[in-house]
Amino acid sequence: MSNRPEDNRNLAFIGAGGAGKTTLLEKLLNMAGAINRTGSVDDGNTVSDWDDDERERKQSLFATPTHFDWEGVRVNAIDTPGALDFMAVAQSALAAVETAVLCVNAHDGVSVATRRLFRAARDQGLATVVVITRIDGENIQPEQLVTDIQAAIGERAVPLNLPDQFGAGASTVHDIFSQDLPDNLKSAASDYVAQATDRVVEVDESLLEKYLETGEISHDEMADAFPRALRQGNIVPVFHVSVDKEVGLKKLMHFFQEDCASAVRRTGEVVRPATNKGGDAVKVPADGPFSAQVWKIQIDPHVGKLAFLRVWSGSLASKTQFVVARTGETERI
């Protein structure tokens, strides 16, 4: 498929240890046909936990990029570690993406790592999506869970879908804007619709005026303004999924495709701004000469030192030479 920047969705899966990031990403890779079977963290055969130490510890230690194609877009997804000792590794991956996917275990709830990683994503100006995983678990307190998420993130965090139930009986999720909601979800959905609408209309002055005057906006108006509200951080949508029961996964993928920013719509800041020889900051136009940022260094026993780049402008062909801004030295790709 085409790999144009406008067709790319760059995502970093972040969250506390045990939030289900690796398991979720493994299932999405399988759904998209990038792999023909779903691996398991316990079995040590997932795509992103490839290192022997990761497999032995049964946890991610590195920021590992993967990719898959889904309905016309290329999704570049980075799996990151959740342990506090490896927080810097997770944060480094944020430099390569437009959207942070913050995973929260439905049973464990919000942790110190959850709060730190959300702040790191916002500090870089990234759009953030919360994915509540393992909704089929036991002893879940859904009202308290949403309360805790909003306490950590703010009222900008709004569920956009709700499961028919939590626990072993979870079988589907319902869009809060649906006209065909089960009776037990109508009250909560109504509250969340009001919250989401309040957050979205704030990004468009004319839409806000209309909403204040009439108390209503159309579905098309909401859909049109939503991606901008997401990019600007006005709203942090919350989704519910169960990997084991394959609940909510296609809706999440559809959201990545339709509403997440492409590689050309980033609003965040680079970790190290580009400077000229005099040390003054300079703009990096997308159609300018080649520029990129190293977001990961990996030592490979067979190849040596590998540098992972996020390209900001231009293109880089094989055997091309470029200058490293930090050292002034010329390197060859």
N, C-alpha and C positions, 0 to 999 in steps of 0.2 A: 504494500500500500504506500501511498504518498507519505513522506516524512517531513512535510513542511512544518515550520514552527507553529503556524496557526492551527495545525491539526494535532499538536502535542499537548498532553496534560501531564505536568510534572508534579508528583505527589510524594511527600515524606510521611510515612506511617510512624507516628510517635505515640508515646504513652508509657505508663509504668510497666514494670515487669509483671507478666501474667495477664496483661490486658488483651492478649490474643492477636497481636499485630502480625506475627509470622504466620499463624494459622489462617487468619483472614486473607492475607496476601496469597498464600498457597492456594486457597480455594478460588480466588479470583483468577489466578493464572490458569487453573484447571478449567474454569468456566469459559475462559477466552480461548482455550485450545492451545495455549503456550506450552502446557505440559499435559501428558495423557493420563496421569493419575495424581491424586492428591496425597502429598507426603504428610508426615506427622512429626511434631517436635519430639515427642516421646520416642519415636522410632529412629530419630536422627537422620531423616531422609528428605527434609524440606530443601527447596531451592536456595533460599536466602541464608539459612544456617548451614553453610557448606564447610566451614572450618572444623577441624577435629576437636578443638577446644569447645566450640559451640555445641557440637553434637554430644560431647561428654557431659557438659554442664547443663544441657537442655535449655539454653538461653542464648539470645543474640548478644554478640560482643562487638560486632562491626556494623557499619552502615553499608548495606549491600544493595546495589541497584539491580532492578529487574525490569522487564517491559513486556507488554502484551498489547494486542490490537483489539478494539471493541467498537463495532458499528461506526467505522470511519475515522476513529481517532487512535493515536498511539499513546498509551499510558505508560510513562516512565515512573515506576514506583520504587521508592527506597525504603527498605526495612531497616529499622534502627533499634539499638538496645534500649531497654527500659530501666536497668539498674542505675541507681544514683552514681555509682562509681564510673559509669560510662556516659554520663550526661553530656559531656563535651563532644563525644562522638555523635550522639544524636543531634546536637545543635549544629554541628558542622554540615550535616545533610540539608539543613534548612536553606543554605546558600544556593542550593541547586534547584529549588522548586518554587512554584507559585502558591501551592496549597499545602497546608499541614493537615493531615488526617489524624486527629487525636482520639486514640482508642481508650475506652473506659470499660472495665469488666463490670457487668451488671451487679454481680455479687460483691466485689471488693470496693467499688465506688471510687471516689476521688482521693488521690494520695498526694504527698508532697511532690513526687515526680510529675504528676498530672499538672499541678499548678505551675511548676518551674518551666515545663516544656511549653505550656500555653503562653506564658509570658515571653519566652524566647521567640516563639513564632510571631507574636504581636510586635515585639521589639524590631523584628525584621520586616514588619508590614505585610505579613503573609495573610491570605485568607485562611480561615480555619474551619474545619468540619469535625464535629464530634460523632464518633460511632460507638454506640453502646453495644458491646459484644456479649455473647453467651446469655441471651435473654431466656434461654431454655434451662438455665440453672435453677437451683433451689434456694429458698430463703432470700428472695429478692424483695426489696421494699421500693417499688417504683416511684412513689411520690417523694420519698426522702432522697432518692437518687437524683431526680431532676432538681430538687431544692439544693442539693450539694453542688451539682454542676453549675447552677446559676450563681451560687455563692462564690464559687471559684472563678467563674468566667464573667459573670454579670448577667443582666437581663437580656443581653444580646443573644444568649444561648436559648434557642427555641426548638423543641421537637417538631419535626415536619412529618413524622409518621409515628404511629403507635401500634404495638403488637395487639393481637386479639386477646392475648393473655401472656403472662410470664410463667416460667416453669416448663415442665415437660410437655404441657399441652400447647405451647406456642406453635402456631401453624402458618400465620400470615401477618403482614403489617398493613395498616390502613393509612392512606394519605389524609392529613388533617383537613384538607380542602375538599375532600370527597363529599358528594351529596348522598352517599349510600353507606353511612357509618353505622356500626352496631350501636344499640342504645347505650351500652355501658361505656362507650367512648365519646359520645356526643358532647357532654359537658366539658371534659378536658380539652377536646379538639377545638371547641368554640373559644376557650380561653387562649389556646395557643395560636389560633388564627388571628385573634385580635393583637396578640403580642408580635407575631411575625409581620403583620400589616403595619403596625406602628413603627417597627424598625426599618422596613423597606421604604415606606413613603418619605422618610426623612432625607433620602438621597436625591430627591427630585422636588424642587420647590413648587412647580405647578401641580404635581401629583399630590403633594402635601396639602396645598390649598384646596384642591378638589375634595380630598378626604375629610378635611376639617369642615367643609361646607356641607357635604352630602352624607358623610359617614360611610361612603362606599367607594371602592375602586374595582375595575373589572379584572377578570382573570388574566387577560392579555396584558393589561397595564402592570399587574403584579409580576407576571413572568418576565416582562421586559426590564423592569427595574431591579429584579432580584439579583442577577449576576453582579451588578454594580454595587449593591448593598453588601454582597458577599466579599467582593474585592476590597471594599473600603472598611471592612470589619464592623459594619453596622449590625450584621446578623451573623451568628454562628449556628448554622443548622445542626440539629441533632437527629441521628438516624438510629434505628434499632435493627440488629441482625443476630441470627444464629447460624453459625457455619455448619454445625452438625446437621441441622434440619433444613439448611439452605433457605432460610427465611430472610427476606429483605435484601438479598444480595443483588438481584437484578435491578431493583430500585436504586440501590447505591451506585451501581455501575452507570445507570442512566443519568444519575445526578453528575457523576464525574464528566460524562460526555457533554451534557447539555449546559451545565451551569458553572463548572470550574473554569478558571481562566486558562487560556492557552499560553504557550511560551512567549507570545508577543504582548501579553497584557499584564505583565508583572507590575505590581505597584510597590513591591518591597525594595529595600536597600541592599546593595552589595555589602559584604562584610568589610572589604577593603576598597574604598572608592578609588577610581582611576585618577592618576595624577600625571602632570607633565614633568619635564626635566627640572623645572623650578620648584616642584612640589605642590603646585596649585591643582585643585580638583578640576577635572574636565568631564564633559558630557561624553557618553558612549552611545552614539546613535546606532540603532539596529542595522541600518544600511551602511554603516561605516566600515573601516578596515577591521581585520580580525582582532578580537579581544576576548579573553576568557578568564575565569577564576578557578583556581585549584580548590576543590572542596574536600578532597580525600587523597591521602598517600597510602599506598599499600606495598608491602614487601613480599614479592613472590619468589619462592625458592628456585624457580626455573627461569624466570625472566629478569628478576631484579626489582628495582623500584618503579612502581606504576603510579602515575598521577592521573586522577579523574578530574576532568574539566567541565565546567558549565560555560558554554559559549554564549557571550553577550552580543556579539556583532560579528559580521563577516562569516567566513568559512575557513576551515583548516584542512588542507589536502595532505596526503601522505608525503613525507620527506620535506615538508615545509619548515622553514626556519622562523623563529619568533623570539622576541626579547622578553625576558622575565623582569617585570617592573621592579621587584624587590631587590634584585641583585644587579640588574643591568646586563646580565650575561645572555648570550644567544644560545638557544637550544634548538634541537631538531626533533620534530615529531616522529 
